[in-house]
Amino acid sequence: MRYIAIEIATAIVFLAAWLDYGLVPAFPMLAALGLILIMMAVIDLEHGYLPDPLQIAAVVLAPGWWMALGDPVGAGAMGLAAALILGGAGMALRWVYRRFRAREGLGLGDVKLMAVAGLWVGLPLIPAFLVIGGLAGIVLALLWRGAGRGRVFPFGPALALSCYLCLLFPIVI
């Protein structure tokens, strides 16, 4: 079932990118990112970490996305600023949680994925990314605990879903 679910998810990601952008340069960039996000989500669900090589692949693809948007300098500047903001916010949240709860609450892979998502979503979509990611995280946590998987759950799939949804439906909150 796992393999079928991954194949269906990949088909949905590719179809959504094609329906949203058509056969223009943005399509392969968004489809490739979707595939990377699926791989990261599955690995995080199964093994509890987000591999750096996949994060790096998403970073390497980001300039192609900026060019596909038609404004590589503006989109790149907004993406870099958003990456710094989201990565910094993730590190701050990680530090505060550890300081007051005396245990890990957000892994470094999640912090890196937040920064990577910033490269793609840019400044205007930061609020939407955070809201969608938070809501998806709550739903995932409830499903995870309901399935008896324990208290600690992977946050990467929620961040991956939020990033992709923000790119498909760029609604500024």
FENQUIZI-V292104 format. One record per residue. RES is the residue in one letter. SS is DSSP state (alpha for helix, beta for strand, coil for the rest). PSI is psi in radians with two decimals (* if undefined). Layout:
res=RES ss=SS psi=PSI
res=RES ss=SS psi=PSI
//
This chain:
res=M ss=coil psi=-0.61
res=R ss=alpha psi=-0.80
res=Y ss=alpha psi=-0.70
res=I ss=alpha psi=-0.74
res=A ss=alpha psi=-0.71
res=I ss=alpha psi=-0.74
res=E ss=alpha psi=-0.73
res=I ss=alpha psi=-0.77
res=A ss=alpha psi=-0.73
res=T ss=alpha psi=-0.75
res=A ss=alpha psi=-0.72
res=I ss=alpha psi=-0.75
res=V ss=alpha psi=-0.80
res=F ss=alpha psi=-0.76
res=L ss=alpha psi=-0.75
res=A ss=alpha psi=-0.73
res=A ss=alpha psi=-0.73
res=W ss=alpha psi=-0.76
res=L ss=alpha psi=-0.61
res=D ss=alpha psi=-0.67
res=Y ss=alpha psi=-0.34
res=G ss=coil psi=-2.87
res=L ss=coil psi=1.15
res=V ss=coil psi=2.96
res=P ss=alpha psi=-0.43
res=A ss=alpha psi=-0.54
res=F ss=alpha psi=-0.95
res=P ss=alpha psi=-0.54
res=M ss=alpha psi=-0.84
res=L ss=alpha psi=-0.66
res=A ss=alpha psi=-0.75
res=A ss=alpha psi=-0.74
res=L ss=alpha psi=-0.73
res=G ss=alpha psi=-0.74
res=L ss=alpha psi=-0.75
res=I ss=alpha psi=-0.74
res=L ss=alpha psi=-0.66
res=I ss=alpha psi=-0.80
res=M ss=alpha psi=-0.77
res=M ss=alpha psi=-0.75
res=A ss=alpha psi=-0.78
res=V ss=alpha psi=-0.78
res=I ss=alpha psi=-0.72
res=D ss=alpha psi=-0.72
res=L ss=alpha psi=-0.69
res=E ss=alpha psi=-0.58
res=H ss=alpha psi=-0.18
res=G ss=coil psi=0.44
res=Y ss=coil psi=2.81
res=L ss=coil psi=1.92
res=P ss=coil psi=2.34
res=D ss=alpha psi=-0.71
res=P ss=alpha psi=-0.61
res=L ss=alpha psi=-0.64
res=Q ss=alpha psi=-0.74
res=I ss=alpha psi=-0.71
res=A ss=alpha psi=-0.71
res=A ss=alpha psi=-0.63
res=V ss=alpha psi=-0.76
res=V ss=alpha psi=-0.61
res=L ss=alpha psi=-0.40
res=A ss=alpha psi=-0.78
res=P ss=alpha psi=-0.56
res=G ss=alpha psi=-0.66
res=W ss=alpha psi=-0.77
res=W ss=alpha psi=-0.72
res=M ss=alpha psi=-0.69
res=A ss=alpha psi=-0.50
res=L ss=coil psi=-0.22
res=G ss=coil psi=0.02
res=D ss=coil psi=1.24
res=P ss=alpha psi=-0.62
res=V ss=alpha psi=-0.87
res=G ss=alpha psi=-0.83
res=A ss=alpha psi=-0.66
res=G ss=alpha psi=-0.76
res=A ss=alpha psi=-0.74
res=M ss=alpha psi=-0.66
res=G ss=alpha psi=-0.76
res=L ss=alpha psi=-0.73
res=A ss=alpha psi=-0.76
res=A ss=alpha psi=-0.66
res=A ss=alpha psi=-0.75
res=L ss=alpha psi=-0.75
res=I ss=alpha psi=-0.88
res=L ss=alpha psi=-0.72
res=G ss=alpha psi=-0.74
res=G ss=alpha psi=-0.73
res=A ss=alpha psi=-0.71
res=G ss=alpha psi=-0.76
res=M ss=alpha psi=-0.71
res=A ss=alpha psi=-0.77
res=L ss=alpha psi=-0.75
res=R ss=alpha psi=-0.80
res=W ss=alpha psi=-0.81
res=V ss=alpha psi=-0.78
res=Y ss=alpha psi=-0.80
res=R ss=alpha psi=-0.66
res=R ss=alpha psi=-0.75
res=F ss=alpha psi=-0.39
res=R ss=alpha psi=-0.16
res=A ss=coil psi=0.55
res=R ss=coil psi=2.89
res=E ss=coil psi=2.43
res=G ss=coil psi=-0.38
res=L ss=coil psi=2.15
res=G ss=coil psi=2.81
res=L ss=alpha psi=-0.57
res=G ss=alpha psi=-0.67
res=D ss=alpha psi=-0.72
res=V ss=alpha psi=-0.78
res=K ss=alpha psi=-0.71
res=L ss=alpha psi=-0.61
res=M ss=alpha psi=-0.76
res=A ss=alpha psi=-0.75
res=V ss=alpha psi=-0.76
res=A ss=alpha psi=-0.66
res=G ss=alpha psi=-0.68
res=L ss=alpha psi=-0.61
res=W ss=alpha psi=-0.74
res=V ss=alpha psi=-0.47
res=G ss=coil psi=3.07
res=L ss=alpha psi=-0.82
res=P ss=alpha psi=-0.44
res=L ss=alpha psi=0.10
res=I ss=alpha psi=-0.86
res=P ss=alpha psi=-0.76
res=A ss=alpha psi=-0.75
res=F ss=alpha psi=-0.79
res=L ss=alpha psi=-0.75
res=V ss=alpha psi=-0.85
res=I ss=alpha psi=-0.74
res=G ss=alpha psi=-0.72
res=G ss=alpha psi=-0.79
res=L ss=alpha psi=-0.76
res=A ss=alpha psi=-0.64
res=G ss=alpha psi=-0.71
res=I ss=alpha psi=-0.82
res=V ss=alpha psi=-0.79
res=L ss=alpha psi=-0.76
res=A ss=alpha psi=-0.76
res=L ss=alpha psi=-0.75
res=L ss=alpha psi=-0.72
res=W ss=alpha psi=-0.87
res=R ss=alpha psi=-0.64
res=G ss=alpha psi=-0.52
res=A ss=coil psi=0.02
res=G ss=coil psi=0.49
res=R ss=coil psi=-0.01
res=G ss=coil psi=3.12
res=R ss=coil psi=-0.59
res=V ss=coil psi=2.14
res=F ss=coil psi=2.69
res=P ss=coil psi=2.29
res=F ss=coil psi=-0.27
res=G ss=alpha psi=-0.77
res=P ss=alpha psi=-0.63
res=A ss=alpha psi=-0.73
res=L ss=alpha psi=-0.70
res=A ss=alpha psi=-0.81
res=L ss=alpha psi=-0.76
res=S ss=alpha psi=-0.77
res=C ss=alpha psi=-0.84
res=Y ss=alpha psi=-0.74
res=L ss=alpha psi=-0.66
res=C ss=alpha psi=-0.62
res=L ss=alpha psi=-0.59
res=L ss=alpha psi=-0.70
res=F ss=coil psi=1.33
res=P ss=coil psi=1.39
res=I ss=coil psi=2.17
res=V ss=coil psi=2.15
res=I ss=coil psi=*
//
